[in-house]
Amino acid sequence: MKYTCTEYREEMLLLSLRRQLLREGLSDEERRRITEEIRELELKMDMA
């Protein structure tokens, strides 16, 4: 199985988004936006 640069970037983006959710002081709108981005990325990566 080949591991591509695109897959690596997607994984790093997912990690970054998950870390952002841990930040204190996020507004409900920011939390919703980040959660939606995570969901979309997981679907793209066949993780859902």
Steps between C-alpha positions, in 0.01 A plus 500: 500500500631841403487793745471827310576862584129577469414239762766639730366855460145382569613323817689807621199721427274262693740503795511879493121530494464258791755700700310821427190347659694467826567875521314684769285797414369376166165645406216266412532607136875424491443162665225418250715602203800296617281197576348521152845522338610193697192307390552590134868411511430166670245419229754589231756276670247214536522514879130547571 
